[in-house]
Amino acid sequence: MNDTSGGRRILLLVGASVVVISGVLGVFIGENGGQVAAEISLFGVLPLPTSPLAFSLYGMVLSAVLLAALFALVEYASRVENAR
């Protein structure tokens, strides 16, 4: 068995857990934020309605993209280290 397969499974499990938690938190924030404002502006460019579904999807997509970038950097660093 390859030693890296266990580490990758753990990272994928942690990443999936973070994405799911982001979605759950987005539902709670969207529920409460809808009472304060009808929509918010993301970075002054994109208007986002303060609904549970919108916040949940936004949180899940953002966390998935950030984690994918971090995991890609870890993979790159690992390959560079193994090439030495």
Biopython code that builds the backbone (N, CA, C, O; Angstrom):
import numpy as np
from Bio.PDB.StructureBuilder import StructureBuilder

atoms = [
    (1, "MET", "N", (0.845, -1.188, 0.000)),
    (1, "MET", "CA", (0.000, 0.000, 0.000)),
    (1, "MET", "C", (0.881, 1.239, 0.000)),
    (1, "MET", "O", (1.930, 1.266, 0.643)),
    (2, "ASN", "N", (0.457, 2.242, -0.710)),
    (2, "ASN", "CA", (1.208, 3.479, -0.828)),
    (2, "ASN", "C", (1.010, 4.334, 0.425)),
    (2, "ASN", "O", (-0.116, 4.493, 0.896)),
    (3, "ASP", "N", (2.094, 4.880, 0.960)),
    (3, "ASP", "CA", (1.997, 5.700, 2.176)),
    (3, "ASP", "C", (1.211, 6.983, 1.954)),
    (3, "ASP", "O", (0.598, 7.499, 2.889)),
    (4, "THR", "N", (1.217, 7.508, 0.730)),
    (4, "THR", "CA", (0.540, 8.775, 0.484)),
    (4, "THR", "C", (-0.973, 8.620, 0.364)),
    (4, "THR", "O", (-1.696, 9.606, 0.508)),
    (5, "SER", "N", (-1.468, 7.422, 0.108)),
    (5, "SER", "CA", (-2.917, 7.260, -0.058)),
    (5, "SER", "C", (-3.663, 7.514, 1.245)),
    (5, "SER", "O", (-4.773, 8.046, 1.220)),
    (6, "GLY", "N", (-3.083, 7.146, 2.379)),
    (6, "GLY", "CA", (-3.719, 7.420, 3.667)),
    (6, "GLY", "C", (-3.784, 8.899, 3.958)),
    (6, "GLY", "O", (-4.797, 9.391, 4.453)),
    (7, "GLY", "N", (-2.715, 9.617, 3.656)),
    (7, "GLY", "CA", (-2.689, 11.060, 3.869)),
    (7, "GLY", "C", (-3.660, 11.784, 2.968)),
    (7, "GLY", "O", (-4.302, 12.745, 3.392)),
    (8, "ARG", "N", (-3.777, 11.337, 1.730)),
    (8, "ARG", "CA", (-4.715, 11.977, 0.801)),
    (8, "ARG", "C", (-6.157, 11.756, 1.244)),
    (8, "ARG", "O", (-6.990, 12.658, 1.157)),
    (9, "ARG", "N", (-6.439, 10.544, 1.721)),
    (9, "ARG", "CA", (-7.798, 10.276, 2.195)),
    (9, "ARG", "C", (-8.145, 11.161, 3.387)),
    (9, "ARG", "O", (-9.264, 11.662, 3.495)),
    (10, "ILE", "N", (-7.192, 11.344, 4.263)),
    (10, "ILE", "CA", (-7.427, 12.199, 5.435)),
    (10, "ILE", "C", (-7.658, 13.642, 4.995)),
    (10, "ILE", "O", (-8.576, 14.299, 5.486)),
    (11, "LEU", "N", (-6.836, 14.138, 4.076)),
    (11, "LEU", "CA", (-7.016, 15.508, 3.585)),
    (11, "LEU", "C", (-8.351, 15.681, 2.871)),
    (11, "LEU", "O", (-9.007, 16.709, 3.035)),
    (12, "LEU", "N", (-8.761, 14.695, 2.083)),
    (12, "LEU", "CA", (-10.053, 14.778, 1.409)),
    (12, "LEU", "C", (-11.202, 14.744, 2.413)),
    (12, "LEU", "O", (-12.197, 15.448, 2.240)),
    (13, "LEU", "N", (-11.072, 13.935, 3.455)),
    (13, "LEU", "CA", (-12.104, 13.884, 4.493)),
    (13, "LEU", "C", (-12.193, 15.212, 5.240)),
    (13, "LEU", "O", (-13.288, 15.713, 5.495)),
    (14, "VAL", "N", (-11.048, 15.776, 5.587)),
    (14, "VAL", "CA", (-11.029, 17.080, 6.258)),
    (14, "VAL", "C", (-11.603, 18.158, 5.342)),
    (14, "VAL", "O", (-12.385, 18.998, 5.787)),
    (15, "GLY", "N", (-11.226, 18.139, 4.086)),
    (15, "GLY", "CA", (-11.740, 19.124, 3.132)),
    (15, "GLY", "C", (-13.244, 19.013, 2.947)),
    (15, "GLY", "O", (-13.945, 20.026, 2.935)),
    (16, "ALA", "N", (-13.746, 17.794, 2.804)),
    (16, "ALA", "CA", (-15.195, 17.604, 2.655)),
    (16, "ALA", "C", (-15.932, 18.056, 3.914)),
    (16, "ALA", "O", (-17.013, 18.639, 3.830)),
    (17, "SER", "N", (-15.347, 17.788, 5.072)),
    (17, "SER", "CA", (-15.973, 18.217, 6.328)),
    (17, "SER", "C", (-16.043, 19.741, 6.415)),
    (17, "SER", "O", (-17.051, 20.293, 6.855)),
    (18, "VAL", "N", (-14.983, 20.414, 6.000)),
    (18, "VAL", "CA", (-14.964, 21.880, 6.029)),
    (18, "VAL", "C", (-16.009, 22.444, 5.075)),
    (18, "VAL", "O", (-16.680, 23.422, 5.405)),
    (19, "VAL", "N", (-16.155, 21.847, 3.906)),
    (19, "VAL", "CA", (-17.145, 22.327, 2.935)),
    (19, "VAL", "C", (-18.562, 22.134, 3.483)),
    (19, "VAL", "O", (-19.406, 23.019, 3.338)),
    (20, "VAL", "N", (-18.827, 20.992, 4.106)),
    (20, "VAL", "CA", (-20.151, 20.741, 4.680)),
    (20, "VAL", "C", (-20.433, 21.708, 5.832)),
    (20, "VAL", "O", (-21.534, 22.250, 5.933)),
    (21, "ILE", "N", (-19.451, 21.920, 6.690)),
    (21, "ILE", "CA", (-19.628, 22.860, 7.804)),
    (21, "ILE", "C", (-19.869, 24.269, 7.273)),
    (21, "ILE", "O", (-20.684, 25.006, 7.829)),
    (22, "SER", "N", (-19.178, 24.651, 6.209)),
    (22, "SER", "CA", (-19.406, 25.969, 5.605)),
    (22, "SER", "C", (-20.831, 26.099, 5.095)),
    (22, "SER", "O", (-21.444, 27.158, 5.225)),
    (23, "GLY", "N", (-21.357, 25.040, 4.521)),
    (23, "GLY", "CA", (-22.735, 25.068, 4.044)),
    (23, "GLY", "C", (-23.731, 25.203, 5.177)),
    (23, "GLY", "O", (-24.695, 25.961, 5.073)),
    (24, "VAL", "N", (-23.505, 24.468, 6.267)),
    (24, "VAL", "CA", (-24.403, 24.553, 7.423)),
    (24, "VAL", "C", (-24.348, 25.942, 8.049)),
    (24, "VAL", "O", (-25.386, 26.508, 8.393)),
    (25, "LEU", "N", (-23.157, 26.490, 8.198)),
    (25, "LEU", "CA", (-23.032, 27.836, 8.747)),
    (25, "LEU", "C", (-23.667, 28.876, 7.824)),
    (25, "LEU", "O", (-24.240, 29.858, 8.295)),
    (26, "GLY", "N", (-23.567, 28.664, 6.514)),
    (26, "GLY", "CA", (-24.193, 29.569, 5.560)),
    (26, "GLY", "C", (-25.706, 29.605, 5.713)),
    (26, "GLY", "O", (-26.330, 30.653, 5.551)),
    (27, "VAL", "N", (-26.295, 28.448, 6.028)),
    (27, "VAL", "CA", (-27.743, 28.412, 6.252)),
    (27, "VAL", "C", (-28.111, 29.267, 7.453)),
    (27, "VAL", "O", (-29.049, 30.060, 7.385)),
    (28, "PHE", "N", (-27.379, 29.114, 8.555)),
    (28, "PHE", "CA", (-27.674, 29.902, 9.756)),
    (28, "PHE", "C", (-27.455, 31.401, 9.528)),
    (28, "PHE", "O", (-28.266, 32.224, 9.951)),
    (29, "ILE", "N", (-26.371, 31.739, 8.868)),
    (29, "ILE", "CA", (-26.084, 33.155, 8.611)),
    (29, "ILE", "C", (-27.115, 33.743, 7.656)),
    (29, "ILE", "O", (-27.551, 34.880, 7.839)),
    (30, "GLY", "N", (-27.508, 32.980, 6.640)),
    (30, "GLY", "CA", (-28.523, 33.457, 5.706)),
    (30, "GLY", "C", (-29.879, 33.652, 6.366)),
    (30, "GLY", "O", (-30.603, 34.595, 6.047)),
    (31, "GLU", "N", (-30.218, 32.764, 7.282)),
    (31, "GLU", "CA", (-31.487, 32.912, 8.016)),
    (31, "GLU", "C", (-31.500, 34.195, 8.837)),
    (31, "GLU", "O", (-32.482, 34.936, 8.819)),
    (32, "ASN", "N", (-30.432, 34.454, 9.543)),
    (32, "ASN", "CA", (-30.375, 35.639, 10.405)),
    (32, "ASN", "C", (-30.087, 36.914, 9.629)),
    (32, "ASN", "O", (-30.579, 37.981, 9.997)),
    (33, "GLY", "N", (-29.306, 36.826, 8.570)),
    (33, "GLY", "CA", (-28.962, 38.007, 7.788)),
    (33, "GLY", "C", (-30.120, 38.528, 6.984)),
    (33, "GLY", "O", (-30.171, 39.721, 6.682)),
    (34, "GLY", "N", (-31.065, 37.662, 6.623)),
    (34, "GLY", "CA", (-32.225, 38.078, 5.863)),
    (34, "GLY", "C", (-33.109, 39.039, 6.629)),
    (34, "GLY", "O", (-33.870, 39.799, 6.030)),
    (35, "GLN", "N", (-33.016, 39.014, 7.935)),
    (35, "GLN", "CA", (-33.804, 39.918, 8.766)),
    (35, "GLN", "C", (-33.185, 41.309, 8.818)),
    (35, "GLN", "O", (-33.874, 42.283, 9.121)),
    (36, "VAL", "N", (-31.906, 41.410, 8.530)),
    (36, "VAL", "CA", (-31.195, 42.689, 8.620)),
    (36, "VAL", "C", (-31.192, 43.423, 7.281)),
    (36, "VAL", "O", (-31.492, 44.615, 7.227)),
    (37, "ALA", "N", (-30.855, 42.720, 6.206)),
    (37, "ALA", "CA", (-30.762, 43.345, 4.883)),
    (37, "ALA", "C", (-31.242, 42.358, 3.827)),
    (37, "ALA", "O", (-31.100, 41.147, 3.995)),
    (38, "ALA", "N", (-31.803, 42.864, 2.757)),
    (38, "ALA", "CA", (-32.307, 42.006, 1.690)),
    (38, "ALA", "C", (-31.178, 41.406, 0.857)),
    (38, "ALA", "O", (-31.290, 40.286, 0.359)),
    (39, "GLU", "N", (-30.089, 42.160, 0.709)),
    (39, "GLU", "CA", (-28.925, 41.655, -0.029)),
    (39, "GLU", "C", (-27.676, 42.375, 0.439)),
    (39, "GLU", "O", (-27.735, 43.468, 1.001)),
    (40, "ILE", "N", (-26.532, 41.726, 0.191)),
    (40, "ILE", "CA", (-25.248, 42.348, 0.499)),
    (40, "ILE", "C", (-24.425, 42.372, -0.780)),
    (40, "ILE", "O", (-24.716, 41.652, -1.734)),
    (41, "SER", "N", (-23.414, 43.195, -0.785)),
    (41, "SER", "CA", (-22.532, 43.309, -1.942)),
    (41, "SER", "C", (-21.200, 42.649, -1.614)),
    (41, "SER", "O", (-20.531, 43.018, -0.649)),
    (42, "LEU", "N", (-20.828, 41.673, -2.426)),
    (42, "LEU", "CA", (-19.556, 40.983, -2.235)),
    (42, "LEU", "C", (-18.453, 41.735, -2.961)),
    (42, "LEU", "O", (-18.463, 41.855, -4.186)),
    (43, "PHE", "N", (-17.513, 42.235, -2.193)),
    (43, "PHE", "CA", (-16.368, 42.965, -2.727)),
    (43, "PHE", "C", (-16.793, 44.173, -3.548)),
    (43, "PHE", "O", (-16.040, 44.633, -4.407)),
    (44, "GLY", "N", (-17.988, 44.691, -3.295)),
    (44, "GLY", "CA", (-18.480, 45.843, -4.018)),
    (44, "GLY", "C", (-18.840, 45.559, -5.462)),
    (44, "GLY", "O", (-19.062, 46.493, -6.234)),
    (45, "VAL", "N", (-18.903, 44.298, -5.845)),
    (45, "VAL", "CA", (-19.129, 43.945, -7.242)),
    (45, "VAL", "C", (-20.397, 43.107, -7.421)),
    (45, "VAL", "O", (-21.247, 43.429, -8.251)),
    (46, "LEU", "N", (-20.517, 42.053, -6.655)),
    (46, "LEU", "CA", (-21.573, 41.073, -6.862)),
    (46, "LEU", "C", (-22.619, 41.157, -5.756)),
    (46, "LEU", "O", (-22.298, 40.925, -4.591)),
    (47, "PRO", "N", (-23.861, 41.483, -6.096)),
    (47, "PRO", "CA", (-24.906, 41.486, -5.065)),
    (47, "PRO", "C", (-25.344, 40.055, -4.752)),
    (47, "PRO", "O", (-25.590, 39.262, -5.660)),
    (48, "LEU", "N", (-25.438, 39.736, -3.473)),
    (48, "LEU", "CA", (-25.820, 38.395, -3.033)),
    (48, "LEU", "C", (-27.039, 38.513, -2.128)),
    (48, "LEU", "O", (-26.986, 39.201, -1.109)),
    (49, "PRO", "N", (-28.148, 37.847, -2.490)),
    (49, "PRO", "CA", (-29.318, 37.904, -1.621)),
    (49, "PRO", "C", (-29.028, 37.190, -0.298)),
    (49, "PRO", "O", (-28.317, 36.185, -0.267)),
    (50, "THR", "N", (-29.574, 37.709, 0.766)),
    (50, "THR", "CA", (-29.322, 37.109, 2.075)),
    (50, "THR", "C", (-30.347, 36.015, 2.357)),
    (50, "THR", "O", (-31.149, 36.114, 3.286)),
    (51, "SER", "N", (-30.302, 34.990, 1.549)),
    (51, "SER", "CA", (-31.150, 33.825, 1.762)),
    (51, "SER", "C", (-30.272, 32.670, 2.228)),
    (51, "SER", "O", (-29.073, 32.658, 1.948)),
    (52, "PRO", "N", (-30.844, 31.710, 2.925)),
    (52, "PRO", "CA", (-30.044, 30.582, 3.400)),
    (52, "PRO", "C", (-29.370, 29.803, 2.268)),
    (52, "PRO", "O", (-28.218, 29.388, 2.399)),
    (53, "LEU", "N", (-30.079, 29.607, 1.168)),
    (53, "LEU", "CA", (-29.501, 28.859, 0.052)),
    (53, "LEU", "C", (-28.326, 29.603, -0.574)),
    (53, "LEU", "O", (-27.297, 28.993, -0.867)),
    (54, "ALA", "N", (-28.461, 30.898, -0.782)),
    (54, "ALA", "CA", (-27.391, 31.690, -1.397)),
    (54, "ALA", "C", (-26.142, 31.695, -0.518)),
    (54, "ALA", "O", (-25.032, 31.506, -1.015)),
    (55, "PHE", "N", (-26.317, 31.910, 0.780)),
    (55, "PHE", "CA", (-25.161, 31.946, 1.671)),
    (55, "PHE", "C", (-24.529, 30.568, 1.811)),
    (55, "PHE", "O", (-23.308, 30.451, 1.911)),
    (56, "SER", "N", (-25.346, 29.537, 1.819)),
    (56, "SER", "CA", (-24.826, 28.189, 1.914)),
    (56, "SER", "C", (-23.981, 27.833, 0.687)),
    (56, "SER", "O", (-22.870, 27.319, 0.813)),
    (57, "LEU", "N", (-24.521, 28.115, -0.490)),
    (57, "LEU", "CA", (-23.771, 27.832, -1.717)),
    (57, "LEU", "C", (-22.501, 28.661, -1.807)),
    (57, "LEU", "O", (-21.448, 28.156, -2.197)),
    (58, "TYR", "N", (-22.601, 29.938, -1.445)),
    (58, "TYR", "CA", (-21.425, 30.796, -1.486)),
    (58, "TYR", "C", (-20.341, 30.277, -0.545)),
    (58, "TYR", "O", (-19.172, 30.209, -0.924)),
    (59, "GLY", "N", (-20.720, 29.915, 0.668)),
    (59, "GLY", "CA", (-19.746, 29.396, 1.630)),
    (59, "GLY", "C", (-19.114, 28.098, 1.172)),
    (59, "GLY", "O", (-17.910, 27.898, 1.327)),
    (60, "MET", "N", (-19.924, 27.216, 0.609)),
    (60, "MET", "CA", (-19.402, 25.933, 0.150)),
    (60, "MET", "C", (-18.458, 26.097, -1.042)),
    (60, "MET", "O", (-17.402, 25.466, -1.096)),
    (61, "VAL", "N", (-18.841, 26.938, -1.988)),
    (61, "VAL", "CA", (-17.994, 27.147, -3.170)),
    (61, "VAL", "C", (-16.689, 27.837, -2.784)),
    (61, "VAL", "O", (-15.616, 27.443, -3.242)),
    (62, "LEU", "N", (-16.777, 28.856, -1.951)),
    (62, "LEU", "CA", (-15.578, 29.579, -1.541)),
    (62, "LEU", "C", (-14.623, 28.678, -0.772)),
    (62, "LEU", "O", (-13.420, 28.687, -1.034)),
    (63, "SER", "N", (-15.139, 27.903, 0.169)),
    (63, "SER", "CA", (-14.257, 27.026, 0.943)),
    (63, "SER", "C", (-13.679, 25.920, 0.067)),
    (63, "SER", "O", (-12.523, 25.539, 0.251)),
    (64, "ALA", "N", (-14.454, 25.395, -0.882)),
    (64, "ALA", "CA", (-13.942, 24.352, -1.777)),
    (64, "ALA", "C", (-12.821, 24.894, -2.661)),
    (64, "ALA", "O", (-11.813, 24.219, -2.872)),
    (65, "VAL", "N", (-12.994, 26.101, -3.174)),
    (65, "VAL", "CA", (-11.958, 26.691, -4.039)),
    (65, "VAL", "C", (-10.684, 26.965, -3.245)),
    (65, "VAL", "O", (-9.584, 26.665, -3.710)),
    (66, "LEU", "N", (-10.830, 27.534, -2.052)),
    (66, "LEU", "CA", (-9.649, 27.817, -1.234)),
    (66, "LEU", "C", (-8.929, 26.541, -0.810)),
    (66, "LEU", "O", (-7.700, 26.480, -0.843)),
    (67, "LEU", "N", (-9.685, 25.528, -0.413)),
    (67, "LEU", "CA", (-9.059, 24.266, -0.024)),
    (67, "LEU", "C", (-8.392, 23.580, -1.203)),
    (67, "LEU", "O", (-7.319, 22.997, -1.049)),
    (68, "ALA", "N", (-9.005, 23.637, -2.379)),
    (68, "ALA", "CA", (-8.392, 23.047, -3.564)),
    (68, "ALA", "C", (-7.067, 23.733, -3.883)),
    (68, "ALA", "O", (-6.096, 23.071, -4.252)),
    (69, "ALA", "N", (-7.026, 25.050, -3.743)),
    (69, "ALA", "CA", (-5.776, 25.771, -3.984)),
    (69, "ALA", "C", (-4.710, 25.385, -2.955)),
    (69, "ALA", "O", (-3.550, 25.173, -3.310)),
    (70, "LEU", "N", (-5.100, 25.294, -1.687)),
    (70, "LEU", "CA", (-4.140, 24.905, -0.654)),
    (70, "LEU", "C", (-3.649, 23.477, -0.847)),
    (70, "LEU", "O", (-2.457, 23.205, -0.701)),
    (71, "PHE", "N", (-4.552, 22.572, -1.172)),
    (71, "PHE", "CA", (-4.154, 21.182, -1.393)),
    (71, "PHE", "C", (-3.254, 21.053, -2.620)),
    (71, "PHE", "O", (-2.343, 20.226, -2.637)),
    (72, "ALA", "N", (-3.506, 21.867, -3.647)),
    (72, "ALA", "CA", (-2.639, 21.852, -4.824)),
    (72, "ALA", "C", (-1.239, 22.339, -4.468)),
    (72, "ALA", "O", (-0.250, 21.805, -4.969)),
    (73, "LEU", "N", (-1.152, 23.341, -3.611)),
    (73, "LEU", "CA", (0.168, 23.813, -3.170)),
    (73, "LEU", "C", (0.895, 22.755, -2.345)),
    (73, "LEU", "O", (2.110, 22.602, -2.469)),
    (74, "VAL", "N", (0.174, 22.038, -1.520)),
    (74, "VAL", "CA", (0.776, 20.957, -0.736)),
    (74, "VAL", "C", (1.267, 19.847, -1.658)),
    (74, "VAL", "O", (2.355, 19.308, -1.458)),
    (75, "GLU", "N", (0.474, 19.507, -2.656)),
    (75, "GLU", "CA", (0.869, 18.478, -3.621)),
    (75, "GLU", "C", (2.127, 18.908, -4.376)),
    (75, "GLU", "O", (3.043, 18.109, -4.575)),
    (76, "TYR", "N", (2.164, 20.164, -4.790)),
    (76, "TYR", "CA", (3.341, 20.686, -5.499)),
    (76, "TYR", "C", (4.582, 20.650, -4.605)),
    (76, "TYR", "O", (5.655, 20.238, -5.044)),
    (77, "ALA", "N", (4.433, 21.077, -3.365)),
    (77, "ALA", "CA", (5.569, 21.070, -2.440)),
    (77, "ALA", "C", (6.053, 19.646, -2.189)),
    (77, "ALA", "O", (7.254, 19.407, -2.061)),
    (78, "SER", "N", (5.134, 18.717, -2.119)),
    (78, "SER", "CA", (5.495, 17.311, -1.910)),
    (78, "SER", "C", (6.271, 16.767, -3.097)),
    (78, "SER", "O", (7.256, 16.050, -2.927)),
    (79, "ARG", "N", (5.830, 17.105, -4.289)),
    (79, "ARG", "CA", (6.545, 16.624, -5.483)),
    (79, "ARG", "C", (7.926, 17.237, -5.601)),
    (79, "ARG", "O", (8.877, 16.563, -5.998)),
    (80, "VAL", "N", (8.045, 18.517, -5.258)),
    (80, "VAL", "CA", (9.353, 19.170, -5.297)),
    (80, "VAL", "C", (10.284, 18.521, -4.276)),
    (80, "VAL", "O", (11.458, 18.283, -4.560)),
    (81, "GLU", "N", (9.760, 18.241, -3.104)),
    (81, "GLU", "CA", (10.573, 17.610, -2.056)),
    (81, "GLU", "C", (11.008, 16.202, -2.460)),
    (81, "GLU", "O", (12.146, 15.810, -2.201)),
    (82, "ASN", "N", (10.127, 15.446, -3.082)),
    (82, "ASN", "CA", (10.468, 14.081, -3.497)),
    (82, "ASN", "C", (11.427, 14.058, -4.680)),
    (82, "ASN", "O", (12.121, 13.063, -4.888)),
    (83, "ALA", "N", (11.478, 15.128, -5.450)),
    (83, "ALA", "CA", (12.361, 15.183, -6.616)),
    (83, "ALA", "C", (13.823, 15.382, -6.198)),
    (83, "ALA", "O", (14.738, 15.116, -6.977)),
    (84, "ARG", "N", (14.028, 15.841, -4.991)),
    (84, "ARG", "CA", (15.403, 16.088, -4.522)),
    (84, "ARG", "C", (16.128, 14.822, -4.204)),
    (84, "ARG", "O", (17.289, 14.861, -3.799)),
]
sb = StructureBuilder()
sb.init_structure("model")
sb.init_model(0)
sb.init_chain("A")
sb.init_seg("    ")
for serial, (resi, resn, name, xyz) in enumerate(atoms, 1):
    if name == "N":
        sb.init_residue(resn, " ", resi, " ")
    sb.init_atom(name, np.array(xyz, "f"), 0.0, 1.0, " ", f" {name:<3s}", serial, name[0])
structure = sb.get_structure()
